[in-house]
């Protein structure tokens, strides 16, 4: 796991970022989220794959810093 972010007074907004390396050497960042609105009982969850260069340019600041450290950038 690159980084985990929890927001909301109950921690109901959670995001996780992972560095994934496939068997063929391809690497990307996977962003997963689980957001629950306490009022209205709305829940949004999902995941998406993000190319490394795109993530470095537009990702969450702390997750980007962690990835730069792992990649030696």
PDB file of N, CA, C and O in Angstrom, chain B, residues numbered from 101:
ATOM      1  N   UNK B 101       0.856  -1.167   0.000  1.00  0.00           N
ATOM      2  CA  UNK B 101       0.000   0.000   0.000  1.00  0.00           C
ATOM      3  C   UNK B 101       0.905   1.233   0.000  1.00  0.00           C
ATOM      4  O   UNK B 101       1.819   1.359   0.814  1.00  0.00           O
ATOM      5  N   UNK B 102       0.621   2.132  -0.933  1.00  0.00           N
ATOM      6  CA  UNK B 102       1.343   3.401  -0.971  1.00  0.00           C
ATOM      7  C   UNK B 102       0.856   4.335   0.121  1.00  0.00           C
ATOM      8  O   UNK B 102       1.649   4.929   0.852  1.00  0.00           O
ATOM      9  N   UNK B 103      -0.455   4.456   0.220  1.00  0.00           N
ATOM     10  CA  UNK B 103      -1.016   5.450   1.122  1.00  0.00           C
ATOM     11  C   UNK B 103      -2.479   5.132   1.391  1.00  0.00           C
ATOM     12  O   UNK B 103      -3.184   4.586   0.543  1.00  0.00           O
ATOM     13  N   UNK B 104      -2.917   5.490   2.599  1.00  0.00           N
ATOM     14  CA  UNK B 104      -4.323   5.347   2.977  1.00  0.00           C
ATOM     15  C   UNK B 104      -4.793   6.686   3.514  1.00  0.00           C
ATOM     16  O   UNK B 104      -4.099   7.323   4.306  1.00  0.00           O
ATOM     17  N   UNK B 105      -5.966   7.111   3.086  1.00  0.00           N
ATOM     18  CA  UNK B 105      -6.546   8.365   3.533  1.00  0.00           C
ATOM     19  C   UNK B 105      -7.925   8.087   4.103  1.00  0.00           C
ATOM     20  O   UNK B 105      -8.756   7.445   3.461  1.00  0.00           O
ATOM     21  N   UNK B 106      -8.163   8.579   5.324  1.00  0.00           N
ATOM     22  CA  UNK B 106      -9.480   8.473   5.954  1.00  0.00           C
ATOM     23  C   UNK B 106      -9.951   9.876   6.277  1.00  0.00           C
ATOM     24  O   UNK B 106      -9.209  10.674   6.848  1.00  0.00           O
ATOM     25  N   UNK B 107     -11.185  10.175   5.910  1.00  0.00           N
ATOM     26  CA  UNK B 107     -11.775  11.474   6.225  1.00  0.00           C
ATOM     27  C   UNK B 107     -13.162  11.248   6.802  1.00  0.00           C
ATOM     28  O   UNK B 107     -13.722  10.154   6.724  1.00  0.00           O
ATOM     29  N   UNK B 108     -13.695  12.303   7.376  1.00  0.00           N
ATOM     30  CA  UNK B 108     -15.021  12.226   7.979  1.00  0.00           C
ATOM     31  C   UNK B 108     -14.897  11.920   9.459  1.00  0.00           C
ATOM     32  O   UNK B 108     -13.962  11.242   9.884  1.00  0.00           O
ATOM     33  N   UNK B 109     -15.823  12.410  10.228  1.00  0.00           N
ATOM     34  CA  UNK B 109     -15.751  12.216  11.679  1.00  0.00           C
ATOM     35  C   UNK B 109     -15.874  10.749  12.084  1.00  0.00           C
ATOM     36  O   UNK B 109     -15.487  10.390  13.196  1.00  0.00           O
ATOM     37  N   UNK B 110     -16.390   9.915  11.226  1.00  0.00           N
ATOM     38  CA  UNK B 110     -16.476   8.478  11.504  1.00  0.00           C
ATOM     39  C   UNK B 110     -15.513   7.677  10.631  1.00  0.00           C
ATOM     40  O   UNK B 110     -15.554   6.447  10.617  1.00  0.00           O
ATOM     41  N   UNK B 111     -14.653   8.377   9.908  1.00  0.00           N
ATOM     42  CA  UNK B 111     -13.752   7.688   8.987  1.00  0.00           C
ATOM     43  C   UNK B 111     -14.490   7.052   7.834  1.00  0.00           C
ATOM     44  O   UNK B 111     -14.064   6.031   7.295  1.00  0.00           O
ATOM     45  N   UNK B 112     -15.604   7.662   7.459  1.00  0.00           N
ATOM     46  CA  UNK B 112     -16.468   7.037   6.458  1.00  0.00           C
ATOM     47  C   UNK B 112     -16.019   7.265   5.016  1.00  0.00           C
ATOM     48  O   UNK B 112     -16.601   6.699   4.091  1.00  0.00           O
ATOM     49  N   UNK B 113     -15.009   8.073   4.821  1.00  0.00           N
ATOM     50  CA  UNK B 113     -14.470   8.295   3.475  1.00  0.00           C
ATOM     51  C   UNK B 113     -13.057   7.729   3.447  1.00  0.00           C
ATOM     52  O   UNK B 113     -12.136   8.333   3.997  1.00  0.00           O
ATOM     53  N   UNK B 114     -12.881   6.589   2.818  1.00  0.00           N
ATOM     54  CA  UNK B 114     -11.583   5.930   2.794  1.00  0.00           C
ATOM     55  C   UNK B 114     -11.089   5.783   1.360  1.00  0.00           C
ATOM     56  O   UNK B 114     -11.844   5.435   0.452  1.00  0.00           O
ATOM     57  N   UNK B 115      -9.799   6.057   1.185  1.00  0.00           N
ATOM     58  CA  UNK B 115      -9.132   5.894  -0.105  1.00  0.00           C
ATOM     59  C   UNK B 115      -7.824   5.155   0.143  1.00  0.00           C
ATOM     60  O   UNK B 115      -7.146   5.378   1.146  1.00  0.00           O
ATOM     61  N   UNK B 116      -7.481   4.265  -0.797  1.00  0.00           N
ATOM     62  CA  UNK B 116      -6.227   3.519  -0.731  1.00  0.00           C
ATOM     63  C   UNK B 116      -5.554   3.596  -2.088  1.00  0.00           C
ATOM     64  O   UNK B 116      -6.218   3.565  -3.124  1.00  0.00           O
ATOM     65  N   UNK B 117      -4.232   3.698  -2.077  1.00  0.00           N
ATOM     66  CA  UNK B 117      -3.448   3.683  -3.305  1.00  0.00           C
ATOM     67  C   UNK B 117      -2.407   2.583  -3.186  1.00  0.00           C
ATOM     68  O   UNK B 117      -1.724   2.471  -2.168  1.00  0.00           O
ATOM     69  N   UNK B 118      -2.288   1.774  -4.228  1.00  0.00           N
ATOM     70  CA  UNK B 118      -1.352   0.653  -4.259  1.00  0.00           C
ATOM     71  C   UNK B 118      -0.469   0.756  -5.496  1.00  0.00           C
ATOM     72  O   UNK B 118      -0.929   1.162  -6.563  1.00  0.00           O
ATOM     73  N   UNK B 119       0.793   0.390  -5.350  1.00  0.00           N
ATOM     74  CA  UNK B 119       1.662   0.219  -6.507  1.00  0.00           C
ATOM     75  C   UNK B 119       1.543  -1.237  -6.918  1.00  0.00           C
ATOM     76  O   UNK B 119       1.837  -2.133  -6.128  1.00  0.00           O
ATOM     77  N   UNK B 120       1.114  -1.478  -8.147  1.00  0.00           N
ATOM     78  CA  UNK B 120       0.888  -2.833  -8.648  1.00  0.00           C
ATOM     79  C   UNK B 120       1.928  -3.129  -9.721  1.00  0.00           C
ATOM     80  O   UNK B 120       2.166  -2.313 -10.611  1.00  0.00           O
ATOM     81  N   UNK B 121       2.544  -4.305  -9.629  1.00  0.00           N
ATOM     82  CA  UNK B 121       3.468  -4.750 -10.667  1.00  0.00           C
ATOM     83  C   UNK B 121       2.978  -6.086 -11.197  1.00  0.00           C
ATOM     84  O   UNK B 121       2.881  -7.066 -10.459  1.00  0.00           O
ATOM     85  N   UNK B 122       2.673  -6.109 -12.481  1.00  0.00           N
ATOM     86  CA  UNK B 122       2.188  -7.320 -13.141  1.00  0.00           C
ATOM     87  C   UNK B 122       3.358  -8.257 -13.444  1.00  0.00           C
ATOM     88  O   UNK B 122       4.518  -7.852 -13.373  1.00  0.00           O
ATOM     89  N   UNK B 123       3.052  -9.497 -13.777  1.00  0.00           N
ATOM     90  CA  UNK B 123       4.073 -10.505 -14.081  1.00  0.00           C
ATOM     91  C   UNK B 123       4.966 -10.086 -15.249  1.00  0.00           C
ATOM     92  O   UNK B 123       6.133 -10.471 -15.309  1.00  0.00           O
ATOM     93  N   UNK B 124       4.417  -9.298 -16.175  1.00  0.00           N
ATOM     94  CA  UNK B 124       5.208  -8.861 -17.330  1.00  0.00           C
ATOM     95  C   UNK B 124       6.050  -7.612 -17.046  1.00  0.00           C
ATOM     96  O   UNK B 124       6.705  -7.091 -17.948  1.00  0.00           O
ATOM     97  N   UNK B 125       6.036  -7.127 -15.790  1.00  0.00           N
ATOM     98  CA  UNK B 125       6.826  -5.961 -15.410  1.00  0.00           C
ATOM     99  C   UNK B 125       6.088  -4.637 -15.501  1.00  0.00           C
ATOM    100  O   UNK B 125       6.613  -3.606 -15.079  1.00  0.00           O
ATOM    101  N   UNK B 126       4.887  -4.648 -16.041  1.00  0.00           N
ATOM    102  CA  UNK B 126       4.078  -3.433 -16.130  1.00  0.00           C
ATOM    103  C   UNK B 126       3.708  -2.970 -14.725  1.00  0.00           C
ATOM    104  O   UNK B 126       3.277  -3.767 -13.892  1.00  0.00           O
ATOM    105  N   UNK B 127       3.879  -1.674 -14.469  1.00  0.00           N
ATOM    106  CA  UNK B 127       3.522  -1.113 -13.163  1.00  0.00           C
ATOM    107  C   UNK B 127       2.517   0.016 -13.331  1.00  0.00           C
ATOM    108  O   UNK B 127       2.548   0.763 -14.308  1.00  0.00           O
ATOM    109  N   UNK B 128       1.630   0.119 -12.358  1.00  0.00           N
ATOM    110  CA  UNK B 128       0.641   1.194 -12.331  1.00  0.00           C
ATOM    111  C   UNK B 128       0.184   1.385 -10.893  1.00  0.00           C
ATOM    112  O   UNK B 128       0.481   0.562 -10.027  1.00  0.00           O
ATOM    113  N   UNK B 129      -0.531   2.459 -10.644  1.00  0.00           N
ATOM    114  CA  UNK B 129      -1.111   2.719  -9.329  1.00  0.00           C
ATOM    115  C   UNK B 129      -2.584   2.357  -9.398  1.00  0.00           C
ATOM    116  O   UNK B 129      -3.286   2.741 -10.334  1.00  0.00           O
ATOM    117  N   UNK B 130      -3.041   1.622  -8.408  1.00  0.00           N
ATOM    118  CA  UNK B 130      -4.469   1.329  -8.301  1.00  0.00           C
ATOM    119  C   UNK B 130      -5.036   2.155  -7.153  1.00  0.00           C
ATOM    120  O   UNK B 130      -4.529   2.112  -6.032  1.00  0.00           O
ATOM    121  N   UNK B 131      -6.091   2.905  -7.444  1.00  0.00           N
ATOM    122  CA  UNK B 131      -6.781   3.713  -6.439  1.00  0.00           C
ATOM    123  C   UNK B 131      -8.110   3.039  -6.141  1.00  0.00           C
ATOM    124  O   UNK B 131      -8.923   2.818  -7.038  1.00  0.00           O
ATOM    125  N   UNK B 132      -8.322   2.714  -4.873  1.00  0.00           N
ATOM    126  CA  UNK B 132      -9.602   2.152  -4.423  1.00  0.00           C
ATOM    127  C   UNK B 132     -10.232   3.139  -3.455  1.00  0.00           C
ATOM    128  O   UNK B 132      -9.533   3.832  -2.717  1.00  0.00           O
ATOM    129  N   UNK B 133     -11.556   3.198  -3.464  1.00  0.00           N
ATOM    130  CA  UNK B 133     -12.238   4.086  -2.536  1.00  0.00           C
ATOM    131  C   UNK B 133     -13.524   3.454  -2.047  1.00  0.00           C
ATOM    132  O   UNK B 133     -14.139   2.619  -2.711  1.00  0.00           O
ATOM    133  N   UNK B 134     -13.904   3.889  -0.852  1.00  0.00           N
ATOM    134  CA  UNK B 134     -15.153   3.475  -0.219  1.00  0.00           C
ATOM    135  C   UNK B 134     -15.653   4.691   0.558  1.00  0.00           C
ATOM    136  O   UNK B 134     -15.129   5.009   1.626  1.00  0.00           O
ATOM    137  N   UNK B 135     -16.655   5.360   0.028  1.00  0.00           N
ATOM    138  CA  UNK B 135     -17.182   6.584   0.627  1.00  0.00           C
ATOM    139  C   UNK B 135     -18.635   6.347   1.014  1.00  0.00           C
ATOM    140  O   UNK B 135     -19.463   5.986   0.178  1.00  0.00           O
ATOM    141  N   UNK B 136     -18.930   6.554   2.279  1.00  0.00           N
ATOM    142  CA  UNK B 136     -20.279   6.348   2.796  1.00  0.00           C
ATOM    143  C   UNK B 136     -20.786   7.665   3.365  1.00  0.00           C
ATOM    144  O   UNK B 136     -20.158   8.239   4.254  1.00  0.00           O
ATOM    145  N   UNK B 137     -21.912   8.147   2.862  1.00  0.00           N
ATOM    146  CA  UNK B 137     -22.547   9.343   3.408  1.00  0.00           C
ATOM    147  C   UNK B 137     -23.433   8.900   4.567  1.00  0.00           C
ATOM    148  O   UNK B 137     -24.378   8.132   4.386  1.00  0.00           O
ATOM    149  N   UNK B 138     -23.114   9.395   5.752  1.00  0.00           N
ATOM    150  CA  UNK B 138     -23.859   8.981   6.940  1.00  0.00           C
ATOM    151  C   UNK B 138     -25.325   9.381   6.817  1.00  0.00           C
ATOM    152  O   UNK B 138     -26.216   8.596   7.140  1.00  0.00           O
ATOM    153  N   UNK B 139     -25.566  10.578   6.360  1.00  0.00           N
ATOM    154  CA  UNK B 139     -26.954  11.019   6.140  1.00  0.00           C
ATOM    155  C   UNK B 139     -27.346  10.632   4.726  1.00  0.00           C
ATOM    156  O   UNK B 139     -26.664  11.008   3.772  1.00  0.00           O
ATOM    157  N   UNK B 140     -28.392   9.916   4.579  1.00  0.00           N
ATOM    158  CA  UNK B 140     -28.855   9.498   3.268  1.00  0.00           C
ATOM    159  C   UNK B 140     -28.399   8.103   2.893  1.00  0.00           C
ATOM    160  O   UNK B 140     -28.889   7.529   1.920  1.00  0.00           O
ATOM    161  N   UNK B 141     -27.475   7.555   3.647  1.00  0.00           N
ATOM    162  CA  UNK B 141     -27.018   6.177   3.451  1.00  0.00           C
ATOM    163  C   UNK B 141     -26.524   5.904   2.036  1.00  0.00           C
ATOM    164  O   UNK B 141     -26.690   4.801   1.515  1.00  0.00           O
ATOM    165  N   UNK B 142     -25.919   6.910   1.421  1.00  0.00           N
ATOM    166  CA  UNK B 142     -25.352   6.758   0.081  1.00  0.00           C
ATOM    167  C   UNK B 142     -23.955   6.155   0.207  1.00  0.00           C
ATOM    168  O   UNK B 142     -23.180   6.557   1.074  1.00  0.00           O
ATOM    169  N   UNK B 143     -23.637   5.202  -0.648  1.00  0.00           N
ATOM    170  CA  UNK B 143     -22.323   4.568  -0.615  1.00  0.00           C
ATOM    171  C   UNK B 143     -21.750   4.548  -2.021  1.00  0.00           C
ATOM    172  O   UNK B 143     -22.411   4.136  -2.974  1.00  0.00           O
ATOM    173  N   UNK B 144     -20.513   4.999  -2.130  1.00  0.00           N
ATOM    174  CA  UNK B 144     -19.804   4.965  -3.411  1.00  0.00           C
ATOM    175  C   UNK B 144     -18.488   4.257  -3.194  1.00  0.00           C
ATOM    176  O   UNK B 144     -17.704   4.612  -2.313  1.00  0.00           O
ATOM    177  N   UNK B 145     -18.261   3.250  -4.015  1.00  0.00           N
ATOM    178  CA  UNK B 145     -17.013   2.509  -3.914  1.00  0.00           C
ATOM    179  C   UNK B 145     -16.562   2.113  -5.307  1.00  0.00           C
ATOM    180  O   UNK B 145     -17.363   2.030  -6.238  1.00  0.00           O
ATOM    181  N   UNK B 146     -15.287   1.875  -5.431  1.00  0.00           N
ATOM    182  CA  UNK B 146     -14.778   1.465  -6.724  1.00  0.00           C
ATOM    183  C   UNK B 146     -13.267   1.476  -6.749  1.00  0.00           C
ATOM    184  O   UNK B 146     -12.611   1.644  -5.721  1.00  0.00           O
ATOM    185  N   UNK B 147     -12.731   1.296  -7.934  1.00  0.00           N
ATOM    186  CA  UNK B 147     -11.285   1.336  -8.111  1.00  0.00           C
ATOM    187  C   UNK B 147     -10.974   1.709  -9.549  1.00  0.00           C
ATOM    188  O   UNK B 147     -11.802   1.550 -10.446  1.00  0.00           O
ATOM    189  N   UNK B 148      -9.764   2.209  -9.747  1.00  0.00           N
ATOM    190  CA  UNK B 148      -9.314   2.507 -11.104  1.00  0.00           C
ATOM    191  C   UNK B 148      -7.800   2.376 -11.167  1.00  0.00           C
ATOM    192  O   UNK B 148      -7.099   2.568 -10.173  1.00  0.00           O
ATOM    193  N   UNK B 149      -7.318   2.047 -12.345  1.00  0.00           N
ATOM    194  CA  UNK B 149      -5.889   1.942 -12.596  1.00  0.00           C
ATOM    195  C   UNK B 149      -5.406   3.265 -13.165  1.00  0.00           C
ATOM    196  O   UNK B 149      -6.060   3.867 -14.016  1.00  0.00           O
ATOM    197  N   UNK B 150      -4.239   3.713 -12.678  1.00  0.00           N
ATOM    198  CA  UNK B 150      -3.678   4.988 -13.114  1.00  0.00           C
ATOM    199  C   UNK B 150      -2.238   4.742 -13.558  1.00  0.00           C
ATOM    200  O   UNK B 150      -1.451   4.149 -12.820  1.00  0.00           O
ATOM    201  N   UNK B 151      -1.898   5.192 -14.753  1.00  0.00           N
ATOM    202  CA  UNK B 151      -0.526   5.081 -15.233  1.00  0.00           C
ATOM    203  C   UNK B 151       0.399   5.849 -14.284  1.00  0.00           C
ATOM    204  O   UNK B 151       0.012   6.882 -13.738  1.00  0.00           O
ATOM    205  N   UNK B 152       1.612   5.346 -14.092  1.00  0.00           N
ATOM    206  CA  UNK B 152       2.563   5.951 -13.152  1.00  0.00           C
ATOM    207  C   UNK B 152       2.778   7.440 -13.456  1.00  0.00           C
ATOM    208  O   UNK B 152       2.686   8.268 -12.550  1.00  0.00           O
ATOM    209  N   UNK B 153       3.059   7.787 -14.706  1.00  0.00           N
ATOM    210  CA  UNK B 153       3.316   9.191 -15.056  1.00  0.00           C
ATOM    211  C   UNK B 153       2.109  10.075 -14.776  1.00  0.00           C
ATOM    212  O   UNK B 153       2.267  11.196 -14.292  1.00  0.00           O
ATOM    213  N   UNK B 154       0.917   9.595 -15.070  1.00  0.00           N
ATOM    214  CA  UNK B 154      -0.294  10.363 -14.782  1.00  0.00           C
ATOM    215  C   UNK B 154      -0.466  10.559 -13.285  1.00  0.00           C
ATOM    216  O   UNK B 154      -0.836  11.643 -12.834  1.00  0.00           O
ATOM    217  N   UNK B 155      -0.200   9.520 -12.520  1.00  0.00           N
ATOM    218  CA  UNK B 155      -0.341   9.620 -11.072  1.00  0.00           C
ATOM    219  C   UNK B 155       0.661  10.609 -10.494  1.00  0.00           C
ATOM    220  O   UNK B 155       0.309  11.413  -9.631  1.00  0.00           O
ATOM    221  N   UNK B 156       1.906  10.560 -10.959  1.00  0.00           N
ATOM    222  CA  UNK B 156       2.924  11.490 -10.471  1.00  0.00           C
ATOM    223  C   UNK B 156       2.543  12.936 -10.782  1.00  0.00           C
ATOM    224  O   UNK B 156       2.879  13.843 -10.020  1.00  0.00           O
ATOM    225  N   UNK B 157       1.855  13.154 -11.878  1.00  0.00           N
ATOM    226  CA  UNK B 157       1.456  14.509 -12.268  1.00  0.00           C
ATOM    227  C   UNK B 157       0.205  14.996 -11.544  1.00  0.00           C
ATOM    228  O   UNK B 157       0.059  16.196 -11.313  1.00  0.00           O
ATOM    229  N   UNK B 158      -0.713  14.074 -11.178  1.00  0.00           N
ATOM    230  CA  UNK B 158      -2.010  14.523 -10.668  1.00  0.00           C
ATOM    231  C   UNK B 158      -2.530  13.744  -9.467  1.00  0.00           C
ATOM    232  O   UNK B 158      -3.702  13.879  -9.116  1.00  0.00           O
ATOM    233  N   UNK B 159      -1.702  12.946  -8.837  1.00  0.00           N
ATOM    234  CA  UNK B 159      -2.179  12.128  -7.724  1.00  0.00           C
ATOM    235  C   UNK B 159      -2.253  12.891  -6.412  1.00  0.00           C
ATOM    236  O   UNK B 159      -1.913  14.072  -6.353  1.00  0.00           O
ATOM    237  N   UNK B 160      -2.694  12.222  -5.374  1.00  0.00           N
ATOM    238  CA  UNK B 160      -2.762  12.776  -4.027  1.00  0.00           C
ATOM    239  C   UNK B 160      -1.336  13.054  -3.549  1.00  0.00           C
ATOM    240  O   UNK B 160      -0.472  12.184  -3.662  1.00  0.00           O
ATOM    241  N   UNK B 161      -1.073  14.255  -3.016  1.00  0.00           N
ATOM    242  CA  UNK B 161       0.286  14.698  -2.687  1.00  0.00           C
ATOM    243  C   UNK B 161       1.083  13.704  -1.845  1.00  0.00           C
ATOM    244  O   UNK B 161       2.222  13.386  -2.186  1.00  0.00           O
ATOM    245  N   UNK B 162       0.507  13.212  -0.761  1.00  0.00           N
ATOM    246  CA  UNK B 162       1.252  12.304   0.121  1.00  0.00           C
ATOM    247  C   UNK B 162       1.489  10.955  -0.536  1.00  0.00           C
ATOM    248  O   UNK B 162       2.535  10.340  -0.328  1.00  0.00           O
ATOM    249  N   UNK B 163       0.543  10.493  -1.314  1.00  0.00           N
ATOM    250  CA  UNK B 163       0.725   9.229  -2.031  1.00  0.00           C
ATOM    251  C   UNK B 163       1.787   9.386  -3.115  1.00  0.00           C
ATOM    252  O   UNK B 163       2.581   8.474  -3.342  1.00  0.00           O
ATOM    253  N   UNK B 164       1.804  10.537  -3.784  1.00  0.00           N
ATOM    254  CA  UNK B 164       2.823  10.806  -4.805  1.00  0.00           C
ATOM    255  C   UNK B 164       4.204  10.833  -4.162  1.00  0.00           C
ATOM    256  O   UNK B 164       5.148  10.262  -4.707  1.00  0.00           O
ATOM    257  N   UNK B 165       4.335  11.489  -3.009  1.00  0.00           N
ATOM    258  CA  UNK B 165       5.626  11.544  -2.317  1.00  0.00           C
ATOM    259  C   UNK B 165       6.106  10.141  -1.961  1.00  0.00           C
ATOM    260  O   UNK B 165       7.287   9.831  -2.119  1.00  0.00           O
ATOM    261  N   UNK B 166       5.219   9.313  -1.492  1.00  0.00           N
ATOM    262  CA  UNK B 166       5.575   7.929  -1.139  1.00  0.00           C
ATOM    263  C   UNK B 166       6.021   7.163  -2.382  1.00  0.00           C
ATOM    264  O   UNK B 166       7.013   6.436  -2.333  1.00  0.00           O
ATOM    265  N   UNK B 167       5.302   7.314  -3.494  1.00  0.00           N
ATOM    266  CA  UNK B 167       5.663   6.633  -4.735  1.00  0.00           C
ATOM    267  C   UNK B 167       7.017   7.116  -5.242  1.00  0.00           C
ATOM    268  O   UNK B 167       7.832   6.310  -5.692  1.00  0.00           O
ATOM    269  N   UNK B 168       7.265   8.422  -5.174  1.00  0.00           N
ATOM    270  CA  UNK B 168       8.572   8.945  -5.596  1.00  0.00           C
ATOM    271  C   UNK B 168       9.693   8.305  -4.780  1.00  0.00           C
ATOM    272  O   UNK B 168      10.745   7.974  -5.327  1.00  0.00           O
ATOM    273  N   UNK B 169       9.477   8.130  -3.484  1.00  0.00           N
ATOM    274  CA  UNK B 169      10.474   7.486  -2.636  1.00  0.00           C
ATOM    275  C   UNK B 169      10.719   6.042  -3.035  1.00  0.00           C
ATOM    276  O   UNK B 169      11.866   5.598  -3.089  1.00  0.00           O
ATOM    277  N   UNK B 170       9.668   5.315  -3.311  1.00  0.00           N
ATOM    278  CA  UNK B 170       9.791   3.910  -3.714  1.00  0.00           C
ATOM    279  C   UNK B 170      10.527   3.792  -5.043  1.00  0.00           C
ATOM    280  O   UNK B 170      11.352   2.896  -5.225  1.00  0.00           O
ATOM    281  N   UNK B 171      10.225   4.702  -5.972  1.00  0.00           N
ATOM    282  CA  UNK B 171      10.831   4.653  -7.300  1.00  0.00           C
ATOM    283  C   UNK B 171      12.210   5.313  -7.342  1.00  0.00           C
ATOM    284  O   UNK B 171      12.902   5.242  -8.358  1.00  0.00           O
ATOM    285  N   UNK B 172      12.614   5.958  -6.233  1.00  0.00           N
ATOM    286  CA  UNK B 172      13.913   6.622  -6.187  1.00  0.00           C
ATOM    287  C   UNK B 172      13.966   7.894  -7.012  1.00  0.00           C
ATOM    288  O   UNK B 172      15.010   8.227  -7.573  1.00  0.00           O
ATOM    289  N   UNK B 173      12.858   8.605  -7.091  1.00  0.00           N
ATOM    290  CA  UNK B 173      12.795   9.847  -7.883  1.00  0.00           C
ATOM    291  C   UNK B 173      12.960  11.072  -7.011  1.00  0.00           C
ATOM    292  O   UNK B 173      12.933  12.195  -7.514  1.00  0.00           O
TER     293      UNK B 173
END
